[in-house]
Amino acid sequence: MFEINPFAELTTIVPVAVMQGFVTVMIALVAGGTLFDIIHKGSAKYFFQRWSREKSSKERDPGFDEKVMSVTRTTAHDILASGEFCNFKRRLAHLLTMYGFIAYAVATAVMVYSYPTIDVATPSYWPQIWWLGSAMVCVGGYWFWFFIRVDVAAEGNSPFRLVRADLFVVSLVLSTTFALIWAYGQASGITLSYIALALYLISTAVLFGSVPWSKFSHMFFKPAAAYQKNLAHLNGGRNHLPAPSDKPAILGKPERHGHNY
């Protein structure tokens, strides 16, 4: 089961062109939604204005090697390791979801475009990556949703309370959950797997079609903000903020971080 391409099996009832067309539309929705979000919210304009202000407030001109080191550290710490999260559990849940989604999305695209039918043998590792990525999203997403969210862990709200800010997480977790149920049901010959397939397609369409109204585009904005912030600290501008205090004992030093932040 874990070595079978579920999309290739699906082509026995769904034309390849339809399946590939759906994935292509989802990719276009992400690109178009992100572009709309940038224009509507003025994100690009904001970053450009902020960069212009930093040029006037910088105290030094870092060398090329310093900039390369800053970009490398930012990539390793802030992006690849989600270093902005101080709490280990929150960071781990975020990393599981992030890397799981990347594995799930890449494996889906490869299997749909490169090995679309049962006549083209799919290397066993691609379905395995797809299953593993989907499971990682579910583990990280459900862990965050029920045990780590601030409004649940700290404020005592019901974990089933939904607001628009939850659209991305909910649609992502539901998409991978229904994907696993559908793939299992299809491999096991369960007729009701078609219901899971329909729910999988609906939740996936919501996930990729709601980019302008969800936090999906944050995965593109956050790295840009991290690079800009660290380069600003490198040249001394510090985003027009004062330098860190050299007397933390006087100004107050937290002994521990809150478990939910």
C-alpha positions in Angstrom: 0.0 0.0 0.0 2.8 2.4 0.9 4.6 1.8 -2.4 1.6 2.3 -4.6 1.0 5.6 -6.4 -2.6 6.5 -5.4 -3.0 9.0 -8.3 -2.0 6.4 -10.9 -4.6 4.0 -9.5 -7.1 6.9 -9.8 -6.6 7.2 -13.5 -8.7 4.1 -14.0 -11.8 6.2 -13.5 -10.5 9.8 -13.9 -8.7 11.0 -17.1 -5.0 11.9 -16.6 -5.7 15.4 -18.2 -8.3 16.1 -15.6 -6.1 15.1 -12.7 -3.1 17.0 -14.0 -5.4 20.0 -14.8 -6.6 20.1 -11.2 -3.1 20.2 -9.8 -2.1 22.9 -12.3 -5.1 25.0 -11.3 -4.1 24.6 -7.6 -0.5 25.9 -8.4 -2.0 28.8 -10.4 -4.3 29.7 -7.5 -1.3 29.8 -5.1 0.7 32.1 -7.5 -2.3 34.3 -8.3 -3.5 34.4 -4.7 0.0 35.4 -3.4 0.3 38.1 -6.0 -3.1 39.4 -5.2 -2.2 39.4 -1.5 1.0 41.3 -2.2 -0.9 44.0 -4.1 -3.9 44.2 -1.9 -2.0 44.4 1.4 0.9 46.4 -0.1 3.5 43.9 1.2 6.0 44.6 -1.6 5.6 48.4 -1.1 6.1 48.0 2.6 9.3 46.0 2.3 10.6 48.5 -0.3 9.9 51.5 1.9 11.4 49.8 4.9 14.5 49.0 2.9 14.8 52.6 1.8 14.5 53.8 5.4 17.2 51.4 6.4 19.6 52.8 3.8 19.4 56.2 5.5 19.8 54.9 9.0 22.6 52.3 8.6 25.8 52.9 10.5 28.1 50.8 8.5 28.4 49.0 5.1 28.9 45.3 5.7 31.2 43.4 3.4 30.1 40.8 0.9 31.3 37.9 3.1 29.4 39.3 6.1 26.2 39.5 4.0 26.7 35.9 2.8 27.2 34.8 6.4 24.0 36.6 7.5 22.0 35.1 4.8 23.4 31.6 5.6 22.6 32.0 9.3 19.2 33.3 8.6 18.4 30.4 6.3 19.7 27.8 8.7 18.3 29.3 11.9 15.2 31.3 11.1 13.9 29.4 8.1 15.1 25.8 8.1 15.0 25.4 11.9 12.1 27.9 12.6 14.3 29.6 15.2 11.8 32.4 15.9 9.9 29.9 18.1 11.3 29.9 21.6 9.2 27.0 22.8 10.5 23.6 21.7 7.0 22.0 21.4 5.7 24.8 19.2 8.8 24.7 17.0 8.7 20.9 16.6 5.0 21.0 15.7 5.8 23.8 13.1 8.7 21.9 11.6 6.7 18.7 11.3 3.9 20.6 9.5 6.3 22.5 7.3 8.5 19.7 6.2 5.6 17.4 5.9 3.7 19.7 3.7 6.8 20.2 1.4 7.2 16.4 1.1 3.5 15.9 0.5 3.3 18.7 -2.1 6.5 17.7 -4.0 5.6 14.0 -4.0 2.1 14.8 -5.3 3.4 16.9 -8.1 6.0 14.3 -9.1 3.6 11.4 -9.1 0.8 13.3 -10.9 3.0 14.7 -13.7 5.8 12.2 -14.1 4.1 8.9 -13.2 0.4 9.6 -13.9 -0.8 6.1 -14.9 -0.2 2.5 -13.9 1.5 1.9 -17.2 4.4 4.1 -16.0 6.2 2.5 -13.0 6.4 4.8 -10.0 9.6 4.5 -7.9 8.5 3.2 -4.5 10.1 6.0 -2.6 7.7 8.7 -4.0 4.5 7.1 -2.5 6.4 6.6 0.7 7.4 10.2 0.8 3.8 11.2 0.1 2.5 9.0 3.0 5.2 10.2 5.4 4.7 13.9 4.5 0.9 13.6 4.9 1.3 11.9 8.3 3.8 14.5 9.5 1.3 17.3 8.6 -1.4 15.5 10.5 0.8 15.0 13.6 2.1 18.5 13.7 -1.2 20.1 12.8 -3.4 18.2 15.2 -0.8 18.6 18.0 -0.8 22.3 17.4 -4.5 22.6 17.1 -5.5 20.7 20.2 -2.6 21.3 22.6 -0.4 24.3 21.6 -2.7 27.0 20.3 -2.6 30.1 22.5 -6.4 30.5 22.7 -6.8 26.9 23.7 -3.7 26.3 25.9 -3.7 29.7 27.6 -7.2 31.2 27.3 -9.2 28.0 27.7 -11.2 28.3 24.5 -12.7 25.3 22.9 -10.3 23.6 20.4 -13.3 23.4 18.0 -13.7 27.2 17.9 -13.0 28.5 14.4 -12.1 32.0 13.2 -10.9 33.1 9.8 -7.2 33.1 10.9 -7.6 29.3 11.3 -8.5 28.8 7.6 -5.0 27.7 6.5 -4.3 25.3 9.3 -7.7 23.7 9.2 -7.9 23.2 5.4 -4.3 21.9 5.4 -4.9 19.3 8.1 -8.2 18.3 6.6 -6.6 18.0 3.1 -3.9 15.6 4.3 -6.3 13.7 6.5 -8.8 13.0 3.8 -5.8 12.2 1.4 -4.7 9.4 3.8 -8.2 8.1 4.2 -8.8 8.1 0.5 -5.5 6.4 -0.3 -6.0 3.7 2.3 -9.6 3.1 1.2 -8.6 2.9 -2.5 -5.8 0.5 -1.7 -8.1 -1.6 0.4 -10.9 -1.6 -2.2 -13.4 0.2 0.0 -16.2 1.8 -2.1 -16.7 4.6 0.4 -13.2 5.8 -0.4 -14.8 8.0 -3.1 -16.5 10.0 -0.4 -13.0 10.7 1.1 -11.8 11.5 -2.3 -14.5 14.2 -2.8 -13.7 15.7 0.6 -10.0 15.6 -0.2 -10.6 17.5 -3.4 -12.9 20.1 -1.7 -10.5 20.7 1.2 -7.5 21.0 -1.2 -9.4 23.5 -3.3 -10.2 25.5 -0.2 -6.5 25.3 0.9 -5.1 26.6 -2.3 -8.0 28.8 -3.3 -8.1 30.8 -0.1 -4.6 32.2 -0.2 -5.7 35.8 -0.2 -7.7 35.3 3.0 -5.5 32.8 4.9 -2.0 32.6 6.2 -0.8 30.5 3.3 1.3 33.4 1.8 3.1 33.8 5.2 5.4 31.0 4.1 6.8 33.4 1.5 6.6 36.6 3.5 8.3 35.3 6.7 11.6 34.4 5.1 11.8 37.8 3.3 11.1 39.6 6.7 13.8 37.5 8.4 16.4 38.3 5.8 15.6 42.0 5.9 15.6 42.1 9.8 19.0 40.4 10.1 20.6 42.5 7.4 19.3 45.6 9.1 20.9 44.4 12.4 24.1 43.7 10.5 24.4 47.3 9.2 23.5 48.8 12.5 20.2 50.3 11.4 18.2 47.7 13.5 14.9 48.8 11.9 15.1 52.1 13.8 15.0 50.2 17.1 17.4 50.9 20.1 20.3 48.6 20.7 19.7 45.7 23.2 20.2 46.6 26.8 23.5 45.6 28.4 21.8 45.4 31.8 19.2 42.7 31.6 19.1 42.1 35.3 17.9 45.7 35.9 15.4 45.8 33.1 14.1 42.3 34.0 15.0 38.9 32.7 12.3 36.2 32.3 13.3 32.9 34.0 11.3 30.8 31.6 9.1 31.2 28.6 5.4 30.6 28.7 4.6 27.0 27.6 2.2 28.1 24.9 4.3 30.8 23.2 
